[in-house]
Structure formats: structure tokens, C-alpha cells
Amino acid sequence: MKQGTGLPVLFANRQLHSNTPLGRSTSSISPPSSINQVLLSSSCLNHVVPYRLPLTKLKPEPWQRLFYTKKQPELTIKQNKSDVDAILNKDLINSLSECSNFDENSQCSSIPRQIPTHFDHLYQEMNEITLQLAEERLKHKQTQIKAEEILFNQLQDQEKRFQELQQHQLLDHKKKLKEQENKFLKLLNEEQTQSLKREEQLKNELEFLKQSFHTYKIFQKTIANKTVDREHHESLNNDLTSTKLQLVETKEHANNLATQLNDLKIQHNEIIREFNEYRLRSIEKTKQT
């Protein structure tokens, strides 16, 4: 809109102008319905004068809506998470377009001085808000880039720390597993050595018993007392049975040691599996953040 556009002003003697805190001028004009009032002179106040002419309501000019209509904000700023938008009031644009259709030279002298000043101030305010909006967008873009860089660096640091922790945990578990495996292998070897020694001893005793029994058989022929022979035979059988039981217990003990070693290996595999699951969950959480 041109700043020199003339706007016809009616009822100039009824205008009241006041300045707002922003330097804008607001004017209040009596509505067109005040034309319908019948002005009587002081000499006719005590006489009843019939008024038979129809009252006609004048249609207000388009530009008059700037003065007595309910004003709305000329400029609205909407801000969301990613952008800031400025929206100009449609009523103001329409009113300015309507006012621009008037003749610039018809009633230019009747325009109050505050109206061009008000428009100039509005243009200046729009330019300042546009500049501020551009600065805010630039700051928002710079802040977004900086935040992305910070988050990327934090992600790299987290991944590096996770790799170091994972390597340290794996080495620690391998070391502990190796120590336990060596310990149980040593214990198993000792038990096996003792079992072999005991087995050899039992075999020797059994062989001795067999030879003794064979000798006893030969000697039995020369002994007439069967009762003594029976008791001695039972004693030898009991010794043989106890020796066999001890051999069985030794083998069972060796088997138990082997079972414990297998349980430790299974426990180690379970620990490695849980650690891998923890690693996968950590990677997923890092990607989500």
C-alpha cells in the first residue's frame, strides 16, 4: 500500500486520537447510526414536532472499519519444534487493499497525521520481526548442527567405552575360566593317579588272595575241620567284596569330578551368552538415543 494514499474521513469533529505504548494511534469515531439523531434547536424543545421522514441508515465506507471495528493483532507468530512462521492478519490486508482503491487526491488533507505514522511503524515492525525471524532460524539451524555433532561425539565415546569394557570383561572371564580349568584338571589328575594306585593295590591284594585261596584249597584237603575253613573262606569273601566296593567308589568319585568340570564349562558358556545379550541390548539402546 502506498503511504500517500488519501482516505476520506467523515465526522472529523467526532474523532478522538490516542497514542498506544508502541507509538500507534487509535481513533474512535461515532458509528453511522448517529446520523439518525434529530437535532432540534433550543426554540423547539418545548414543542412536539412530528418527524415523518423515514430514517435511512448510511452504509459505512470500507476504510471506516479501521477505526470502529474490533481490532485484531496485525501480525501473529507461530512457532513449532522445527520452524517459526509469521502470519499477517487477513482483515488488515483486505482493508488496506480496499483503501488503496480511493483517489489519492480526493480527501488526502482529511487523513489524520497518525495514520501514515501508524503504517510506517507497522512496516518497520514487520521488517524487524522478519529480520528477527531470519536470525532465529539461523540460530536454530546452528544449534541443531551443534547438537548433532555433540550427540555424534557422545555416541562415539559410548561405543569406545563399551568396546573397552567388553574387551576387559572377556579377558577377565577367559583368565578366570583358564584358572578354574587348570585347577580342576590338576585335581582330576591327582584323583586319577590315586585311583590308579588304589586299583593297582587292590589288584595285588586280589592276586594275593587268589594265591592264598588256591593255597588254602590245597591246604583244605589236609584239614579236617570244615568249620574253620568256612569261616576263613567267608572272611576272604568279605575282604574281596569290600575291596570291590572301594574300587567302585573310587570310580564314582572320578566320574563326579568329571561331571563338575563339565558343569563349569556349561556355566562359562552361559556367562558368555548373557554377556552377548547385554551387549546387543546396549547397542539397541544406544541406537534409540
C-alpha positions in Angstrom: 0.0 0.0 0.0 1.3 3.5 -0.8 1.9 5.7 2.2 0.4 8.8 0.4 -3.0 7.2 -0.3 -5.8 9.5 0.6 -8.6 8.1 2.8 -11.9 10.0 3.1 -12.6 10.8 6.7 -16.2 11.6 7.8 -17.3 13.1 11.1 -13.9 14.6 11.7 -15.4 16.7 14.5 -16.1 13.5 16.5 -12.7 11.8 16.2 -10.6 11.1 19.3 -7.0 10.1 18.9 -4.8 8.5 21.5 -1.3 7.1 21.3 -0.6 3.5 22.4 2.6 2.4 24.2 4.1 1.3 20.9 3.5 4.8 19.4 0.5 3.7 17.4 -2.5 6.0 17.1 -6.0 4.7 17.7 -9.1 6.7 16.7 -12.7 6.3 17.9 -15.5 7.5 15.6 -19.1 7.6 16.5 -21.0 4.9 14.5 -23.0 5.9 11.4 -26.2 5.4 13.4 -25.6 8.9 15.0 -26.7 10.4 11.7 -30.2 9.3 12.5 -30.5 11.5 15.5 -32.8 14.5 15.0 -31.1 17.8 16.1 -33.6 20.2 17.5 -32.9 23.9 18.2 -33.4 25.3 21.6 -36.6 27.1 20.5 -38.3 23.8 19.6 -37.5 21.9 22.7 -40.9 22.6 24.3 -42.9 21.8 21.2 -43.8 18.4 19.7 -42.5 18.3 16.1 -43.8 15.4 14.1 -41.0 13.6 12.3 -42.5 11.7 9.4 -39.4 11.3 7.1 -38.1 7.7 7.1 -34.8 7.3 8.8 -32.1 6.0 6.4 -29.0 4.2 7.7 -25.9 5.1 5.8 -23.6 2.3 4.8 -20.2 2.8 6.3 -17.3 3.2 4.0 -14.8 0.3 3.8 -12.0 2.4 5.2 -14.1 3.3 8.3 -13.8 -0.3 9.6 -10.2 0.5 10.5 -11.5 2.9 13.2 -14.6 1.4 14.9 -14.3 -2.3 14.3 -12.9 -4.7 16.9 -9.2 -4.8 16.2 -7.2 -8.0 16.0 -3.5 -8.4 16.1 -1.9 -7.3 12.8 0.9 -9.9 12.9 0.8 -13.4 14.5 3.9 -15.5 15.1 3.5 -19.3 15.3 6.4 -21.4 16.4 6.7 -25.2 16.3 9.6 -27.5 17.1 11.4 -27.0 13.8 10.4 -23.6 12.4 8.9 -20.2 13.1 6.2 -18.6 10.9 4.8 -15.1 10.8 1.2 -14.7 9.7 -0.3 -11.3 8.7 -3.9 -10.6 9.6 -6.2 -11.1 6.5 -8.6 -8.4 7.6 -5.8 -5.9 7.7 -4.7 -6.9 4.2 -8.2 -6.7 2.8 -8.8 -3.3 4.4 -5.6 -1.9 3.1 -6.5 -3.2 -0.4 -9.9 -1.6 -0.2 -8.4 1.7 1.0 -5.9 1.7 -1.9 -8.8 2.0 -4.4 -9.7 5.5 -3.3 -8.5 8.6 -5.2 -5.2 9.8 -3.7 -6.0 13.5 -4.2 -9.7 13.5 -3.2 -9.6 13.8 0.6 -5.9 13.5 1.4 -6.0 16.6 3.5 -8.6 15.0 5.8 -6.4 12.0 6.8 -5.1 12.3 10.4 -1.4 12.5 10.7 -1.2 9.5 12.9 -2.4 7.0 10.2 0.7 7.2 8.0 2.8 7.2 11.1 0.9 4.1 12.2 1.5 2.4 8.9 5.2 3.4 8.9 5.6 1.9 12.4 3.8 -1.2 11.3 6.1 -1.6 8.2 9.1 -1.1 10.5 7.8 -3.6 13.0 7.2 -6.1 10.2 10.8 -5.6 8.9 12.2 -6.0 12.4 10.2 -9.2 13.0 11.3 -10.6 9.6 14.9 -9.9 10.5 14.4 -11.4 13.9 12.7 -14.4 12.4 15.7 -15.0 10.0 18.1 -14.7 12.9 16.1 -17.2 14.9 16.1 -19.6 12.0 19.8 -19.3 11.6 20.4 -19.7 15.4 18.0 -22.8 15.3 20.0 -24.3 12.4 23.3 -23.7 14.1 22.0 -25.1 17.4 20.7 -28.2 15.6 24.0 -28.8 13.8 25.9 -28.3 17.1 23.6 -30.7 18.9 24.0 -33.3 16.2 27.8 -33.0 16.5 27.6 -33.3 20.3 25.3 -36.4 20.1 27.6 -38.0 17.5 30.6 -37.4 19.6 28.8 -38.8 22.7 27.8 -41.9 20.7 31.4 -42.4 19.5 32.6 -42.1 23.2 29.9 -44.6 24.4 30.8 -47.1 21.7 34.5 -46.8 22.5 33.9 -47.2 26.2 31.6 -50.2 25.5 34.3 -51.9 23.3 36.9 -51.3 26.0 34.6 -52.7 28.7 33.6 -55.7 26.6 37.3 -56.5 25.9 38.2 -56.2 29.5 35.3 -58.4 30.6 36.1 -61.0 28.0 39.8 -61.1 29.0 38.8 -61.3 32.7 36.3 -64.2 32.1 38.9 -66.1 29.9 41.5 -65.7 32.6 39.2 -66.9 35.4 37.9 -69.8 33.3 41.5 -70.8 32.5 42.5 -70.8 36.2 39.4 -72.9 37.2 40.0 -75.3 34.3 43.7 -75.7 35.3 42.7 -76.2 39.0 40.1 -78.9 38.2 42.4 -80.6 35.7 45.1 -80.8 38.4 42.6 -82.1 40.9 41.3 -84.6 38.4 44.8 -85.8 37.6 45.6 -86.3 41.3 42.4 -88.2 41.9 43.0 -90.4 38.8 46.6 -91.1 40.0 45.3 -92.0 43.4 42.6 -94.2 41.9 45.2 -96.0 39.7 47.4 -96.6 42.7 44.5 -97.9 44.7 43.4 -100.0 41.8 46.9 -101.5 41.5 47.0 -102.1 45.2 43.6 -103.9 45.1 44.7 -106.0 42.1 47.8 -107.1 44.0 45.7 -107.8 47.1 43.2 -109.7 44.9 46.0 -111.7 43.3 47.5 -112.4 46.7 44.1 -113.5 47.9 43.7 -115.8 44.9 47.0 -117.3 45.5 46.2 -117.6 49.2 42.8 -119.1 48.3 44.5 -121.6 46.0 46.9 -122.5 48.7 44.1 -122.7 51.1 42.3 -125.1 48.8 45.3 -127.3 48.7 45.7 -126.9 52.5 42.0 -127.6 52.9 42.4 -131.1 51.7 44.6 -131.8 54.6 42.5 -130.1 57.2 39.5 -131.9 58.5 37.8 -129.1 60.3 35.3 -127.7 57.8 34.0 -125.0 60.2 37.4 -123.2 60.3 37.7 -123.5 56.6 34.2 -122.0 56.1 34.9 -119.0 58.4 38.2 -118.3 56.7 36.5 -118.5 53.3 33.8 -116.1 54.4 36.4 -113.7 55.7 38.2 -113.8 52.4 35.0 -113.2 50.5 34.1 -110.3 52.7 37.6 -108.8 52.1 37.1 -109.3 48.4 33.7 -107.7 48.4 34.9 -104.6 50.4 37.8 -104.3 48.0 35.4 -104.3 45.0 33.2 -101.7 46.7 36.2 -99.4 47.3 37.1 -99.7 43.7 33.6 -98.8 42.6 33.5 -95.8 45.0 36.8 -94.6 43.6 35.5 -94.8 40.0 32.3 -92.9 41.1 34.4 -90.2 42.7 36.4 -89.8 39.5 33.1 -89.6 37.5 31.8 -86.9 39.8 34.9 -84.8 39.3 34.5 -85.1 35.5 30.8 -84.0 35.9 31.8 -80.9 37.9 34.3 -80.0 35.2 31.5 -80.2 32.5 29.2 -78.1 34.7 31.8 -75.4 34.9 32.2 -75.4 31.2 28.4 -75.1 30.8 28.4 -72.2 33.3 31.1 -70.5 31.4 29.2 -70.8 28.1 26.1 -69.4 29.9 28.0 -66.4 31.1 29.3 -65.7 27.6 25.8 -65.9 26.2 24.4 -63.4 28.9 27.3 -61.1 28.1 26.5 -61.1 24.4 22.8 -60.4 25.1 23.8 -57.5 27.3 26.0 -56.2 24.5 23.1 -56.4 22.0 20.7 -54.6 24.4 23.3 -51.8 24.9 23.8 -51.4 21.2 20.0 -51.1 20.7 19.6 -48.6 23.5 22.5 -46.5 22.0 20.8 -46.5 18.6 17.5 -45.5 20.0 19.0 -42.5 21.9 
